Amino acid sequence: MANSPRILAFSGSARRESLNRKLLAVTIEAVRAAGGEVTLLDLNDLALPLYHGDLEDASGMPANATKLVELVLQHQGLLIASPEYNSMMTPLLKNTIDWCTRADDNPFIGKTAAVVSASPGMFGGVRSMQLVRQLLTHLGCHVIPAQCVLPHADQAFDGQGALKEARTQKAVQAVARQLVDVTRRLS
């Protein structure tokens, strides 16, 4: 499709069988169906040390942080799956964002972003999602209004990884369409 916005997608969970990775996979399919070009990033492939100012002063940006910043800069939008640990975003996700902001120029400014979240609990990760949305807005992203939280996510997927409920699939599709549309308009 002409003017297919480039979207970088990643999950704040490192677990292979993460519920958020499953939700991200379904959302990626919907973004592609809506006309977006998606790059899936596994944060395990770009391991980073815990951000520490003294480490940065002594060694500069780690090579993987530089690679991550370049990936963000090569894409017009972000799709982030935000797991919830103790009502907060995961340390992996926060550390990833923190290292990116240490670049000479903030790579998040002007990016379009969407956040989805899944949890086996009844809140679906909404608390972490709101924190991530707030942080991305603070960093200069245009966070789309559409969102998808998936409570009881441990029961939400069939054996092939598809969502069981049509209502949830509609929420995923709404996020995907809005992410592609807004990113296309702002590019």
MOVEN-V646959 format. One record per helix or strand of 2 or more residues. SS is the DSSP state (a for helix, b for strand). FROM is the first residue (numbers start at 1). TO is the last residue. Records with the same first field share a line. If there is no record, write none. Layout:
SS->FROM-TO, FROM-TO
//
This chain:
b->6-11, 37-41, 77-81, 112-118, 142-143, 148-150
a->19-33, 43-46, 53-59, 63-73, 91-100, 126-138, 153-155, 166-186
//
